[in-house]
Amino acid sequence: MTEKTRVAVIYGGRSTEHSVSCVSAGAIMNHLDPEKFEVVPIGITREGTWTPGTTEGLEIVDGVMPEVSPGAELTLSLDPNAKGQFHNVTDGTLFAEVDVVFPILHGPFGEDGTVQGLFELSGLPYVGPGVLASSVGMDKEFTKKVLAAADLPVAPEVILKGRTELSEDEKQQLGLPVFVKPARGGSSIGVSKVTTWEEFPAAVDLALEDDEKILVEPEIVGKEVEIGVLHYADGTLLASVPALLAGIDDSDEGFYGFDTKYLDNVVTAEIPAPFAPELTEKLRDMAIRAFEALNCEGLSRVDFFVTKDSVYINEINTLPGFTPISMYPQVLAASGVEYPALLEALIEQALAK
């Protein structure tokens, strides 16, 4: 019998996406083939303590999001000669030794290159893009700069850092409505749609709760489309069929916000999107070009706006959600890669690199 690959699934974390990470981790652990993988769940509390995790109780129940509960404190060895070892902080005993990490940590302190740097120092293979791609992909300002440098179309924006107001020229340039969002956030947390300039200060205050840098973008009227990119161990890149989101305008938020994504159950997706073959291929090509422009590895989800006469890349998500309703596993399944096979391919790529 072949020895199982030991996979540490790390979830929770210090970001506002803590609970989404928990739900993603629960889905991943439920879909890892038990004949091939031995799962070691590792939770990180909102305060940043690493602790033994669980494989159960990571679902949304009656609108209540899961949390990592405090427990014995663990630490990861940074010695490449003892890579993959987690020790109990109190007495130094070995808690677990793993072959690879699946860090399903959304947002800052998990998706932004910080924890990826930790794994690089320890010599431990991990799923997903490396330090550079993770940090650039997390920061929407620099994502746009890199994509624009690769001749990929992105929406205009104004960056607010060290100030909280727009000039009259910037207001004229952007028009109304605008979206105000943290530059380094996710799951639409801290995002507001502003339809009058009187609403703008409150929207900035909300965004500032999550980030000191604010992104202000004009509303782009068009279809919201998402494509997943999967990077195989042999270097092959697969761009999924596109997903067309529907029902966003019917939500209480009026845009693809946190409640709309995870709680309200009003958004549906048409997979594959009913586009002409030429448009589908254009979107898939752009997704791969964006993946390569940021030097991504493993996986990413690329989000688009498709208008009557243009296509814009909205953002790239280097560690997309893996919840039961998340688009990334859904579009890959529709492209012939079922959830267990998707996870296996990601782990194989992490070990190969």
C-alpha positions in Angstrom: 0.0 0.0 0.0 1.3 3.4 -1.0 2.0 5.7 2.0 -0.5 8.6 2.2 0.5 12.2 1.7 0.1 14.1 4.9 -1.6 17.4 4.2 -1.9 20.3 6.7 -5.0 22.2 5.9 -4.5 25.6 7.6 -7.6 27.9 8.0 -9.1 30.7 10.0 -6.6 33.5 10.5 -6.5 37.2 11.5 -8.3 38.6 8.5 -12.0 39.6 8.3 -12.4 36.6 6.0 -11.7 34.3 9.0 -15.1 32.5 8.8 -15.1 32.1 5.1 -11.7 30.4 5.4 -13.2 28.0 7.9 -16.0 27.1 5.5 -13.6 26.6 2.6 -11.4 24.3 4.8 -14.3 22.2 5.8 -15.2 21.6 2.2 -11.7 20.8 1.2 -11.2 18.3 4.0 -14.5 16.6 3.2 -13.3 16.2 -0.5 -9.7 15.0 0.0 -9.5 11.3 -0.9 -8.9 9.4 2.4 -7.2 6.6 0.5 -4.5 9.0 -0.7 -4.3 11.8 1.9 -4.0 12.0 5.7 -5.5 15.4 6.8 -4.0 17.4 9.6 -6.3 20.3 10.4 -4.6 23.4 11.8 -6.6 26.4 12.9 -5.5 30.0 13.4 -7.6 32.1 15.8 -8.6 35.7 15.0 -5.8 36.7 17.4 -3.2 34.7 15.4 -2.7 31.7 17.6 -2.0 28.4 15.7 -3.9 25.5 17.3 -5.1 22.0 16.5 -8.1 22.3 14.2 -11.1 20.1 13.4 -12.7 18.5 10.4 -16.2 19.1 11.7 -18.4 22.0 12.5 -17.1 24.2 9.8 -20.4 24.9 8.0 -22.7 27.9 8.1 -25.6 27.0 10.3 -28.7 29.3 10.4 -26.6 32.2 9.2 -24.0 31.7 11.9 -20.4 31.6 10.6 -17.8 29.2 12.1 -14.8 30.3 14.1 -11.5 28.7 15.2 -11.7 28.0 18.9 -8.6 28.6 21.1 -6.6 25.5 22.1 -3.1 24.3 22.7 -0.7 26.6 20.9 1.3 25.2 18.0 4.3 26.4 16.1 5.8 25.5 12.7 9.5 24.6 12.5 11.4 27.1 10.4 14.3 24.7 10.1 14.3 23.1 6.6 16.0 20.1 8.1 12.8 19.6 10.2 10.4 20.9 7.6 6.7 20.2 8.1 7.0 19.7 11.8 4.4 21.3 14.1 5.3 21.4 17.8 3.4 22.1 21.0 4.6 25.5 22.3 4.1 24.5 25.9 6.3 21.4 26.1 8.0 21.2 22.7 6.5 17.9 21.8 5.9 17.0 18.2 2.2 17.4 17.3 2.4 16.4 13.6 4.7 16.2 10.7 3.3 16.9 7.2 4.5 16.7 3.6 2.6 19.7 2.2 0.4 22.6 3.3 -2.9 23.7 1.9 -3.2 27.2 3.3 -6.8 28.1 2.7 -6.4 31.4 4.4 -8.3 34.3 2.7 -7.3 37.9 3.0 -4.4 39.5 4.9 -2.0 37.3 6.8 -2.7 34.4 4.6 -3.4 35.3 1.0 -1.0 38.3 0.8 2.4 36.6 0.7 3.1 36.7 4.4 2.3 33.1 5.2 3.8 32.0 1.9 7.1 33.6 3.0 6.9 31.6 6.2 6.6 28.3 4.2 9.5 29.3 2.0 11.7 29.9 5.0 10.7 26.5 6.4 11.2 24.7 3.1 7.7 23.3 3.2 5.7 22.8 -0.1 2.4 24.7 -0.2 -0.6 25.0 -2.5 -1.0 28.2 -4.4 1.0 31.1 -5.7 4.3 32.3 -4.2 5.2 35.4 -2.2 5.3 37.9 -5.1 2.1 36.7 -6.9 0.2 36.5 -3.6 1.2 40.0 -2.4 0.5 41.6 -5.8 -2.8 39.7 -6.2 -3.9 40.9 -2.8 -3.3 44.5 -3.5 -5.8 45.7 -6.1 -3.8 48.8 -6.9 -0.7 46.8 -7.9 -2.8 44.0 -9.5 -4.1 46.6 -11.9 -0.6 48.1 -12.6 0.8 44.7 -13.5 -2.2 43.7 -15.6 -2.1 47.0 -17.4 1.6 46.6 -18.1 0.7 43.3 -19.7 -1.8 45.1 -22.0 -4.8 43.6 -20.2 -7.8 45.9 -19.8 -8.6 47.1 -16.3 -11.2 49.6 -15.0 -10.0 53.1 -14.0 -9.6 53.9 -10.3 -8.5 56.5 -7.8 -6.4 55.5 -4.8 -6.9 57.2 -1.5 -4.0 56.8 0.9 -3.3 59.5 3.5 -6.5 61.3 2.5 -10.2 60.6 2.6 -11.6 62.9 0.0 -11.8 63.1 -3.8 -10.9 66.2 -5.8 -13.6 67.7 -8.0 -11.6 66.5 -11.0 -11.6 63.0 -9.7 -15.3 63.0 -9.1 -15.8 64.2 -12.6 -13.5 61.4 -13.9 -15.2 58.7 -11.9 -18.9 59.8 -12.1 -21.6 58.1 -10.1 -22.2 55.5 -8.8 -18.8 54.4 -7.5 -17.6 51.5 -5.5 -15.4 52.2 -2.4 -13.4 49.2 -1.2 -10.3 48.3 0.8 -7.4 47.9 -1.6 -6.3 44.7 0.2 -9.5 43.0 1.1 -11.6 40.2 -0.1 -15.1 38.6 0.1 -16.5 42.1 -0.6 -16.0 43.0 3.1 -15.8 46.7 3.6 -17.2 47.5 0.1 -19.9 50.1 -0.5 -21.8 51.2 -3.5 -22.1 55.0 -3.4 -24.8 56.7 -5.5 -24.5 60.2 -4.1 -21.4 62.1 -2.9 -23.1 62.6 0.5 -22.7 58.8 1.0 -19.0 58.9 0.3 -17.5 59.7 3.7 -19.4 56.9 5.4 -18.2 54.4 2.7 -14.6 55.6 3.2 -14.9 55.1 7.0 -16.2 51.6 6.5 -13.4 50.7 4.1 -10.8 52.2 6.5 -11.9 49.6 9.1 -10.1 47.0 7.0 -7.3 48.9 5.2 -5.5 52.2 5.3 -5.5 52.3 1.4 -8.8 52.8 -0.4 -9.8 52.0 -4.0 -12.5 54.0 -5.6 -13.8 52.7 -8.9 -16.6 53.7 -11.3 -19.5 51.3 -11.7 -19.1 49.3 -14.8 -22.5 48.2 -16.2 -22.1 44.7 -17.6 -22.1 41.0 -16.9 -20.0 39.7 -14.0 -18.0 36.6 -15.1 -15.6 34.4 -13.3 -13.0 31.9 -14.7 -10.8 29.5 -12.8 -7.2 28.7 -13.8 -5.6 25.4 -12.7 -1.9 24.9 -12.9 -0.9 21.2 -13.3 2.4 19.7 -12.0 3.7 19.4 -15.6 3.2 23.1 -16.2 0.0 22.9 -18.2 -2.5 25.7 -17.5 -6.2 25.0 -17.8 -8.7 27.9 -18.0 -12.2 26.8 -17.0 -15.4 27.5 -18.8 -16.8 30.9 -17.6 -19.5 31.4 -15.0 -22.0 34.1 -15.5 -23.4 35.5 -12.3 -27.1 36.3 -12.1 -29.4 37.7 -9.4 -26.9 40.2 -8.0 -29.3 43.1 -8.6 -32.0 41.3 -6.7 -29.9 41.2 -3.5 -30.4 43.5 -0.5 -26.9 44.9 -1.0 -27.5 45.6 -4.7 -24.0 44.2 -5.6 -21.9 41.1 -5.1 -21.3 41.8 -1.4 -20.5 39.5 1.6 -24.1 38.7 2.5 -25.0 38.2 -1.1 -22.1 35.8 -1.6 -22.5 33.7 1.5 -25.8 34.2 3.3 -28.7 35.4 1.1 -28.7 32.6 -1.4 -30.1 34.8 -4.2 -27.2 34.7 -6.7 -27.1 31.9 -9.2 -24.5 31.1 -11.8 -24.9 29.9 -15.4 -22.0 27.5 -16.0 -20.9 27.6 -18.7 -21.9 31.1 -19.6 -24.0 31.3 -22.8 -21.4 33.2 -24.7 -20.4 32.9 -28.3 -17.3 30.7 -28.7 -15.2 33.6 -29.7 -16.0 35.5 -26.5 -15.5 32.4 -24.3 -12.1 31.8 -25.8 -11.1 35.5 -25.4 -12.0 35.4 -21.7 -10.1 32.1 -21.2 -7.1 33.5 -22.9 -7.2 36.7 -20.8 -7.5 34.6 -17.7 -4.3 32.7 -18.5 -2.5 35.9 -19.5 -3.4 37.5 -16.2 -2.3 34.3 -14.3 1.1 34.5 -16.1 1.4 38.3 -15.7 1.3 37.9 -11.9 3.6 34.9 -12.0 0.9 32.8 -10.3 1.2 29.1 -9.5 -1.3 26.4 -8.7 -4.5 28.2 -9.0 -6.3 31.5 -9.3 -9.8 32.9 -10.1 -10.0 35.8 -12.6 -13.1 38.0 -12.4 -14.3 40.0 -15.4 -16.9 42.6 -16.4 -18.3 42.0 -19.9 -20.0 45.1 -21.3 -21.7 45.7 -24.6 -18.4 46.6 -26.3 -15.6 45.8 -23.9 -14.1 43.3 -21.4 -12.4 44.4 -18.2 -10.5 42.3 -15.6 -11.9 43.3 -12.3 -9.5 41.4 -10.1 -7.5 38.1 -9.6 -8.0 36.0 -6.6 -4.9 33.9 -5.8 -6.6 31.7 -3.1 -10.3 31.7 -4.1 -13.0 30.3 -1.9 -13.6 26.6 -1.7 -16.9 26.7 0.0 -19.7 24.4 -1.3 -21.1 27.4 -3.3 -17.8 28.9 -4.4 -17.3 29.5 -8.1 -13.8 28.1 -8.4 -14.6 24.5 -7.7 -17.8 24.8 -9.6 -16.3 26.1 -12.9 -13.5 23.5 -12.7 -16.1 20.7 -12.2 -17.9 22.1 -15.2 -14.6 21.9 -17.1 -14.2 18.2 -16.3 -12.2 18.4 -13.1 -14.2 17.2 -10.2 -13.5 18.5 -6.6 -11.4 15.6 -5.4 -9.4 15.5 -8.6 -8.9 19.3 -8.4 -7.5 19.1 -4.9 -5.2 16.2 -5.9 -3.9 18.2 -8.8 -3.2 21.2 -6.6 -1.3 19.1 -4.1 0.7 17.4 -6.8 1.7 20.8 -8.3 2.7 22.0 -4.8 5.0 19.0 -4.3 6.4 19.2 -7.8 7.5 22.9 -7.4 
